[in-house]
Amino acid sequence: MPMTARFSLMLLVVAACGPANPNAPQVSKEPISVRGWIVDVAGSPHAPFQTPETEAARRRQLFQSTYVDVENAPYVSGGIAENGAFILLDVPPGNITITFTAPGAPAARLVLKNIPGNADVFVPAMLLKPDSVALLEPKNVKVRLAATIERPTTTNLTANVAGLAVPVMNTPIAQMADRHDYPNPPAGLRPLATVK
């Protein structure tokens, strides 16, 4: 094989084995977790007869069918449970937009800003609205960082969760054990019987 052919072949192999797109989004080395629950979806279809049973069934089906997208994230694990609880792991830190798309309703966007790496963002009781979310329990929204300390303390950082300024808290590592679990929303109206 002539020398130019060998050189061309080596050049082709090097080009093929190189990075596909160095500017493409990468999985973060300091991912955050985003947890919480959805209470309901504004503008979603309702049954003609609204009873506790039909509402529970409507919400369960609605939550199971809701699609979640995290902008500029090549990979995110987690999802939405049938009770509306959600967990999203491997979310990149910084400024993030999470879009929830429920069937029959406009997309809702949860905008997070200034979220530090390795944080746990807890957003309880969200109402999905067209292009935004309503925080029904704003006092319970938390942004936590694991630290080797005795009790939770505030940092000098402030995050923004759906337009709400939230102080970032250093939290003892033992209290962060739930950051990879679905949260438990409070029990609402439950049907008398569930048929599968």
Backbone bond lengths (Angstrom), bond angles and torsions (degrees), N, CA, C in turn:
res aa  C-N    CA-C-N  psi(-1)  N-CA   C-N-CA  omega(-1)  CA-C   N-CA-C  phi
1 M - - - 1.443 - - 1.529 107.51 -
2 P 1.313 116.52 129.97 1.469 119.12 -179.12 1.534 111.20 -65.61
3 M 1.306 114.84 157.65 1.464 121.66 -176.56 1.526 111.86 -61.68
4 T 1.309 119.30 -39.44 1.467 121.22 -179.63 1.526 110.71 -66.94
5 A 1.320 117.23 -34.48 1.465 120.34 178.17 1.524 110.12 -68.05
6 R 1.347 116.84 -41.16 1.469 120.20 177.31 1.530 110.80 -63.07
7 F 1.316 115.40 -44.10 1.457 119.68 179.90 1.530 110.51 -62.74
8 S 1.314 117.02 -42.45 1.469 121.18 178.72 1.523 110.74 -63.65
9 L 1.329 116.68 -40.70 1.455 121.08 179.19 1.533 110.64 -65.09
10 M 1.341 116.98 -43.25 1.467 120.45 178.43 1.529 110.55 -64.50
11 L 1.310 117.26 -40.63 1.458 121.34 178.86 1.530 110.69 -63.11
12 L 1.317 116.65 -39.86 1.458 121.52 177.99 1.531 111.21 -65.29
13 V 1.332 117.37 -41.59 1.466 121.51 178.76 1.525 110.51 -65.03
14 V 1.315 117.96 -43.49 1.465 121.58 179.55 1.524 110.31 -63.71
15 A 1.317 117.38 -41.88 1.467 120.73 179.71 1.524 110.91 -66.38
16 A 1.318 117.45 -37.56 1.469 120.98 -178.93 1.524 111.83 -72.34
17 C 1.307 118.26 -30.02 1.466 121.34 -177.19 1.524 113.18 -91.16
18 G 1.299 117.99 -5.04 1.462 121.09 -178.99 1.515 111.21 -74.46
19 P 1.323 117.14 176.23 1.461 120.05 179.69 1.523 111.13 -63.14
20 A 1.332 115.86 137.33 1.462 120.71 -177.15 1.524 110.95 -65.16
21 N 1.303 116.72 -50.63 1.455 121.12 179.18 1.526 107.73 -151.04
22 P 1.311 117.63 99.53 1.466 119.23 -176.35 1.526 113.33 -65.65
23 N 1.335 118.15 -17.72 1.463 121.17 179.87 1.523 113.25 -93.10
24 A 1.329 117.74 0.65 1.468 121.33 -179.83 1.530 109.57 -71.05
25 P 1.336 117.58 153.41 1.468 119.41 178.05 1.528 111.17 -59.21
26 Q 1.308 115.80 139.96 1.459 122.41 -179.26 1.527 109.25 -114.27
27 V 1.330 116.08 154.38 1.457 119.87 173.60 1.527 107.07 -69.66
28 S 1.314 116.34 131.03 1.461 121.50 -175.26 1.523 111.48 -68.19
29 K 1.318 115.45 146.42 1.462 120.71 174.39 1.527 110.97 -83.04
30 E 1.330 117.54 -11.79 1.463 123.24 176.83 1.529 109.45 -128.41
31 P 1.342 117.92 62.86 1.469 119.53 -174.95 1.525 112.26 -68.89
32 I 1.313 114.61 156.92 1.460 120.59 176.86 1.525 108.80 -109.78
33 S 1.316 115.63 164.20 1.462 120.64 171.98 1.524 107.34 -114.04
34 V 1.320 115.50 141.87 1.465 121.73 177.74 1.521 106.26 -124.18
35 R 1.340 115.62 120.38 1.461 120.69 -176.16 1.518 109.74 -131.54
36 G 1.308 115.68 159.98 1.458 120.71 176.85 1.509 109.96 160.99
37 W 1.330 115.65 -158.09 1.452 118.90 175.19 1.519 110.16 -150.86
38 I 1.314 112.65 154.59 1.462 122.01 179.06 1.526 107.02 -99.68
39 V 1.317 115.99 131.24 1.460 120.81 178.46 1.526 110.06 -84.73
40 D 1.340 115.98 -46.20 1.462 120.78 -179.61 1.520 108.56 -166.44
41 V 1.317 115.16 175.83 1.457 122.19 179.60 1.523 107.79 -121.70
42 A 1.329 116.38 116.31 1.465 120.39 178.20 1.523 109.23 -66.61
43 G 1.306 116.22 135.55 1.460 120.50 178.63 1.510 114.37 83.83
44 S 1.323 117.73 4.89 1.465 119.25 178.65 1.525 109.40 -79.96
45 P 1.326 116.87 153.02 1.463 119.19 -179.28 1.533 111.62 -66.12
46 H 1.322 115.57 144.85 1.465 122.31 177.92 1.519 109.40 -117.03
47 A 1.320 115.42 156.56 1.460 121.16 176.56 1.532 109.12 -73.16
48 P 1.336 117.65 153.41 1.465 119.06 179.05 1.532 112.43 -63.41
49 F 1.322 116.72 -30.40 1.459 121.26 177.16 1.519 107.61 -113.03
50 Q 1.327 116.68 118.29 1.456 119.77 -177.81 1.522 110.04 -102.63
51 T 1.308 114.49 106.38 1.455 122.34 175.03 1.524 107.11 -121.59
52 P 1.315 118.65 166.20 1.471 118.79 176.65 1.530 112.65 -55.35
53 E 1.317 116.08 -36.16 1.464 119.39 -179.01 1.522 111.87 -69.31
54 T 1.354 116.35 -45.69 1.468 118.43 -178.74 1.528 111.08 -68.99
55 E 1.333 117.28 -35.04 1.472 120.07 177.75 1.524 111.03 -66.47
56 A 1.328 116.83 -42.26 1.469 119.98 178.27 1.526 110.23 -63.50
57 A 1.317 117.07 -42.27 1.467 120.51 178.93 1.529 110.85 -66.72
58 R 1.333 116.93 -40.14 1.473 120.50 179.32 1.522 110.59 -62.25
59 R 1.315 116.16 -47.58 1.467 119.53 -179.25 1.524 111.56 -64.80
60 R 1.321 116.80 -42.85 1.463 120.03 179.56 1.528 110.15 -58.35
61 Q 1.319 116.82 -46.94 1.464 120.27 179.53 1.532 110.80 -66.74
62 L 1.313 116.88 -38.94 1.460 121.53 179.40 1.529 111.09 -63.20
63 F 1.324 116.63 -46.47 1.464 120.38 -179.13 1.525 111.29 -66.26
64 Q 1.327 117.06 -39.17 1.462 120.20 179.36 1.525 111.75 -65.38
65 S 1.325 117.25 -26.91 1.463 121.43 -176.67 1.523 113.46 -97.00
66 T 1.314 117.96 -2.29 1.467 120.79 -177.55 1.522 110.28 -76.53
67 Y 1.317 114.92 133.48 1.463 122.91 -179.44 1.527 108.61 -99.19
68 V 1.326 116.65 139.80 1.466 122.11 179.96 1.522 108.81 -119.59
69 D 1.334 115.64 135.40 1.460 121.24 177.84 1.523 108.53 -134.82
70 V 1.319 116.36 133.32 1.465 121.81 176.22 1.522 106.89 -110.28
71 E 1.331 116.09 117.14 1.464 120.52 -177.01 1.524 111.17 -64.27
72 N 1.322 115.24 140.37 1.467 124.15 177.17 1.521 113.50 60.12
73 A 1.309 117.14 27.77 1.461 121.00 175.84 1.524 107.75 -118.00
74 P 1.329 117.47 117.21 1.462 118.89 -178.97 1.522 113.02 -70.83
75 Y 1.331 116.12 -21.75 1.462 120.08 -177.52 1.524 109.00 -154.37
76 V 1.309 116.69 132.10 1.463 122.69 173.61 1.519 106.68 -141.92
77 S 1.319 116.94 134.10 1.460 119.77 176.33 1.522 109.25 -103.53
78 G 1.318 115.92 160.34 1.460 121.12 -179.96 1.509 110.79 116.38
79 G 1.322 116.12 -160.86 1.455 120.86 -179.64 1.512 110.93 163.96
80 I 1.340 114.53 -161.83 1.458 121.77 -177.92 1.523 108.52 -115.46
81 A 1.324 116.39 129.65 1.465 121.66 177.56 1.526 109.33 -83.39
82 E 1.318 116.36 168.17 1.467 120.01 -176.93 1.525 113.35 -68.54
83 N 1.327 117.81 -15.12 1.468 119.98 176.58 1.532 112.11 -92.92
84 G 1.334 117.27 5.20 1.460 121.67 178.62 1.517 114.07 94.50
85 A 1.334 117.33 -10.72 1.467 120.28 177.98 1.524 108.74 -67.77
86 F 1.330 115.93 141.62 1.462 119.01 178.07 1.519 109.95 -135.97
87 I 1.319 113.74 152.94 1.457 121.58 173.06 1.520 107.21 -142.69
88 L 1.311 115.43 133.32 1.458 122.25 176.90 1.521 107.26 -126.92
89 L 1.313 115.92 118.75 1.460 121.78 -179.88 1.522 109.24 -109.41
90 D 1.298 116.62 160.99 1.471 123.34 178.72 1.525 112.14 65.62
91 V 1.318 117.13 28.91 1.463 122.17 177.15 1.529 107.62 -81.31
92 P 1.324 118.07 135.65 1.466 118.60 179.49 1.533 111.57 -68.53
93 P 1.325 117.79 147.19 1.470 120.44 178.32 1.527 111.17 -77.02
94 G 1.318 115.50 177.25 1.467 120.57 177.51 1.510 111.01 100.47
95 N 1.327 115.45 -130.30 1.459 122.13 179.41 1.525 108.18 -104.24
96 I 1.318 115.96 119.97 1.461 121.43 -171.71 1.520 109.28 -130.92
97 T 1.326 115.73 142.09 1.462 121.18 171.53 1.517 107.71 -119.87
98 I 1.330 115.32 121.95 1.461 121.66 178.22 1.523 106.80 -109.66
99 T 1.324 116.27 124.36 1.460 121.62 -177.67 1.521 109.82 -106.67
100 F 1.319 115.72 126.00 1.464 122.93 175.63 1.526 106.80 -106.89
101 T 1.330 116.67 123.13 1.457 120.82 179.91 1.523 108.77 -119.74
102 A 1.323 115.35 107.78 1.464 121.46 178.58 1.522 108.76 -96.99
103 P 1.334 117.11 147.30 1.461 118.97 179.75 1.529 111.85 -62.83
104 G 1.319 115.52 135.53 1.457 120.90 177.47 1.512 114.72 76.86
105 A 1.333 117.99 9.43 1.467 121.10 -179.09 1.527 108.97 -137.84
106 P 1.328 117.22 151.17 1.466 119.64 177.08 1.531 111.27 -65.10
107 A 1.314 116.12 155.51 1.465 121.64 179.76 1.528 110.36 -64.32
108 A 1.329 115.17 141.64 1.467 122.26 177.31 1.519 107.91 -113.07
109 R 1.323 116.67 139.89 1.460 120.93 -177.64 1.525 110.82 -119.04
110 L 1.321 114.24 126.43 1.462 121.86 172.77 1.520 106.24 -99.80
111 V 1.329 116.57 113.51 1.463 121.42 -177.12 1.523 108.62 -102.28
112 L 1.328 115.08 123.45 1.461 122.62 177.67 1.524 107.67 -114.46
113 K 1.331 116.62 134.20 1.468 120.68 180.00 1.522 110.05 -130.61
114 N 1.319 114.55 146.02 1.472 122.91 176.13 1.527 112.38 58.62
115 I 1.312 116.91 40.86 1.464 121.18 179.32 1.531 108.02 -87.66
116 P 1.341 117.62 119.87 1.469 119.38 -178.99 1.530 111.54 -72.78
117 G 1.321 115.61 157.53 1.461 121.25 178.18 1.517 111.76 -60.20
118 N 1.324 116.39 146.73 1.468 125.53 179.24 1.527 113.61 65.99
119 A 1.312 117.87 17.92 1.467 120.68 -179.91 1.524 110.83 -81.88
120 D 1.313 114.57 158.41 1.462 122.57 171.44 1.521 106.44 -114.21
121 V 1.332 116.22 118.03 1.462 121.58 -179.37 1.523 107.37 -103.91
122 F 1.326 116.16 122.42 1.461 121.70 -178.61 1.524 108.57 -114.56
123 V 1.345 115.94 118.36 1.462 122.07 -175.94 1.531 108.56 -124.93
124 P 1.341 117.26 88.23 1.464 118.85 -178.39 1.527 112.13 -81.58
125 A 1.308 115.58 153.59 1.469 123.58 170.22 1.526 113.34 53.35
126 M 1.330 115.51 66.65 1.466 120.62 176.92 1.525 109.84 -97.59
127 L 1.308 115.50 137.84 1.456 122.07 170.22 1.519 106.02 -105.74
128 L 1.326 116.77 118.97 1.458 120.21 179.69 1.524 108.84 -77.45
129 K 1.334 116.11 125.32 1.460 122.78 179.98 1.522 108.34 -122.87
130 P 1.323 117.81 163.71 1.464 118.69 177.45 1.530 111.30 -57.53
131 D 1.313 116.25 118.26 1.462 125.96 175.58 1.530 114.80 68.44
132 S 1.340 118.81 6.63 1.464 120.31 178.37 1.524 109.11 -158.62
133 V 1.321 115.51 -177.23 1.464 121.10 173.47 1.523 107.90 -131.25
134 A 1.318 115.90 152.24 1.461 121.27 173.39 1.523 107.17 -106.90
135 L 1.315 116.13 129.37 1.459 121.47 177.60 1.522 107.92 -89.41
136 L 1.331 116.58 109.59 1.459 120.94 -176.61 1.526 112.35 -82.58
137 E 1.327 117.20 -17.65 1.466 122.18 176.37 1.530 109.01 -130.59
138 P 1.329 117.82 66.64 1.473 119.62 -174.12 1.528 113.87 -61.90
139 K 1.326 118.18 -27.38 1.469 120.04 -179.79 1.525 112.18 -70.35
140 N 1.329 117.14 -18.04 1.462 120.53 -178.30 1.528 113.56 -98.28
141 V 1.324 117.69 1.67 1.464 120.89 176.40 1.522 107.93 -71.13
142 K 1.342 116.45 133.09 1.468 120.67 -176.54 1.521 110.74 -135.06
143 V 1.316 114.75 146.35 1.463 122.24 168.64 1.522 105.04 -127.37
144 R 1.344 115.74 115.19 1.466 120.83 -173.37 1.524 111.23 -120.24
145 L 1.323 114.63 148.23 1.463 122.86 172.02 1.522 108.18 -123.39
146 A 1.318 117.22 137.73 1.462 120.69 177.57 1.522 109.73 -73.98
147 A 1.328 115.80 137.22 1.463 120.95 179.43 1.524 109.05 -149.37
148 T 1.313 115.96 154.30 1.466 120.54 177.15 1.527 108.29 -88.04
149 I 1.324 114.47 79.14 1.462 122.66 -179.70 1.522 108.56 -134.97
150 E 1.316 116.61 170.27 1.469 121.85 -178.49 1.530 112.89 -84.38
151 R 1.339 117.00 -41.22 1.466 120.91 -177.37 1.530 108.98 -140.31
152 P 1.331 117.05 156.82 1.471 119.89 -178.97 1.529 112.21 -59.01
153 T 1.325 114.96 139.21 1.460 121.53 176.67 1.525 108.83 -137.77
154 T 1.313 115.36 152.21 1.462 118.83 178.30 1.524 109.85 -78.81
155 T 1.315 114.81 152.89 1.462 121.22 173.67 1.525 107.00 -103.80
156 N 1.297 116.77 -177.43 1.465 119.64 175.78 1.530 111.02 -91.23
157 L 1.333 116.98 12.61 1.460 122.01 -179.26 1.527 110.59 -99.48
158 T 1.323 115.37 146.97 1.461 121.49 174.73 1.518 108.19 -129.99
159 A 1.317 115.59 127.80 1.459 121.45 176.66 1.523 108.49 -101.92
160 N 1.319 115.69 166.52 1.453 121.22 178.30 1.523 107.70 -125.59
161 V 1.321 116.35 119.82 1.464 122.19 -179.16 1.521 107.76 -118.52
162 A 1.308 117.05 109.12 1.471 123.04 179.68 1.526 111.44 52.85
163 G 1.327 116.55 41.97 1.456 121.33 178.17 1.518 114.78 85.43
164 L 1.318 117.93 -1.93 1.464 122.54 -179.57 1.527 109.35 -100.94
165 A 1.329 117.20 125.47 1.467 121.22 176.21 1.525 108.45 -74.68
166 V 1.334 115.89 124.93 1.463 121.74 -176.89 1.526 108.47 -126.35
167 P 1.341 118.09 124.36 1.466 118.97 176.86 1.534 110.12 -69.12
168 V 1.319 115.85 138.43 1.463 120.94 177.40 1.525 107.43 -82.02
169 M 1.326 115.75 128.43 1.465 121.69 -175.88 1.525 110.83 -107.63
170 N 1.332 116.78 134.04 1.459 120.99 165.76 1.522 106.06 -78.73
171 T 1.321 116.06 130.81 1.460 121.54 -173.76 1.522 109.41 -127.67
172 P 1.339 118.29 138.66 1.466 119.29 176.75 1.534 111.09 -55.84
173 I 1.302 115.22 141.32 1.466 120.53 -176.44 1.525 111.32 -55.54
174 A 1.320 117.97 -39.22 1.468 120.99 -178.77 1.524 111.93 -61.29
175 Q 1.322 117.82 -29.50 1.463 121.17 179.65 1.527 112.53 -82.87
176 M 1.320 116.93 -3.53 1.466 121.01 -179.16 1.527 112.13 -98.52
177 A 1.317 117.64 9.53 1.468 120.86 -176.68 1.525 112.15 -62.32
178 D 1.324 117.86 -22.97 1.462 120.67 -176.87 1.525 113.71 -87.05
179 R 1.298 119.23 1.22 1.464 120.28 -173.79 1.526 113.75 -67.44
180 H 1.319 117.90 -14.81 1.466 120.83 177.80 1.526 112.25 -109.64
181 D 1.326 116.92 17.19 1.465 121.71 -179.08 1.523 110.47 -116.50
182 Y 1.329 115.22 150.23 1.458 119.49 171.70 1.526 108.11 -65.22
183 P 1.323 118.37 136.18 1.468 119.07 175.84 1.531 110.26 -73.16
184 N 1.314 115.96 161.48 1.464 121.49 178.30 1.518 109.25 -104.32
185 P 1.340 117.40 104.05 1.464 118.25 177.21 1.520 110.30 -67.85
186 P 1.320 117.25 154.61 1.464 118.52 178.49 1.525 110.23 -62.75
187 A 1.307 115.36 147.35 1.466 120.05 -179.64 1.518 109.28 -67.39
188 G 1.294 115.80 128.39 1.461 120.90 177.45 1.511 109.17 -104.85
189 L 1.292 115.33 -147.29 1.456 119.65 176.60 1.519 108.75 -68.81
190 R 1.285 115.97 128.30 1.458 121.69 -179.96 1.523 109.04 -116.06
191 P 1.326 117.31 141.97 1.463 118.39 176.24 1.525 110.54 -67.36
192 L 1.325 115.41 152.59 1.460 119.70 178.79 1.518 110.92 -65.95
193 A 1.323 116.53 -35.89 1.461 120.81 179.94 1.519 108.39 -140.79
194 T 1.307 115.64 145.03 1.458 121.28 176.66 1.516 108.02 -117.73
195 V 1.309 116.47 124.03 1.456 121.41 -179.40 1.516 107.91 -107.45
196 K 1.318 115.86 129.99 1.468 119.93 179.19 1.497 110.30 -111.07
